[in-house]
Amino acid sequence: MRMNADIPSSHIVICQEVKKYYGNFCALNDISLEFKRGTVTCVVGPSGSGKSTFLRTLNALEPIDAGEIFIDGIRLEHNAASARAIRKDVGMVFQNFNLFPHLSVRTNVTLAPVSALGLGRKEANSRAEQLLARVGLADQIDKYPGQLSGGQQQRVAIARALAMEPALMLFDEPTSALDPEMVSEVLVVMKELAESGMSMIVVTHEMGFAREVSDRVIMMNDGQVVVDLPPKEFFKPANDARQSAFLSKVL
């Protein structure tokens, strides 16, 4: 790990010519992007376009084959020490919640701050109670994931990620596994996070959220960034044929 003095402090993420291969398949092809602190970016595009792979590289879940990634001024190196350091700064919420089913909601939220940050149990419990209240689940703290709805489980997952007090939150299609009536309760929490100034990168098919909440919409196709625009511009009639085809299917 090393700090880079050339990285502007206003930027939370910088990717330079990032490539990722699976065998001979190029999943990410020369991705060069910068993300400013306090902004919300939605990453959209057809299935298989590289969106989730890109997000996973930012949390050291997928090693890259070329290029560089800087998170909060730190160069991401693909070793265990670098991954641990990055994950203290980066929270991630997955499609399928990834909660520990044998642990209570309280323990799911307190586990990482205690084990990874060395937080005392009393302080970790207090933080968990505050965060679960923030996502509307204060009364569910001693239940188990299996006793909760999908929307409730995803809100616990958000609270768990926030418990590490990250500088950046990543969301990988956080509503795709939910029944339609549960989607809005998760989006409300995400919108509140955005309004609080949290830096967020969100892979999503929720075009209403992208239009209303994001500062920027990036569209990927075949492992490349093909459109990068403010939402007001992105949702206008498009000159790019791939963008037009995508929007015609999702709007």
Secondary structure, DSSP 4 states (H G I P E B T S, - for coil): --B-TTS-TTEEEEEEEEEEEETTEEEEEEEEEEEETT-EEEEE-STTSSHHHHHHHHTTSS--SEEEEEETTEE--SSHHHHHHHHHHEEEE-TT----TTS-HHHHHHHHHHHHH---HHHHHHHHHHHHHHTT-GGGTTS-GGGS-HHHHHHHHHHHHHTT--SEEEEESTTTTS-HHHHHHHHHHHHHHHHTT-EEEEE-S-HHHHHHH-SEEEEEETTEEEEEE-HHHHTSPPSSHHHHHHHHHH-
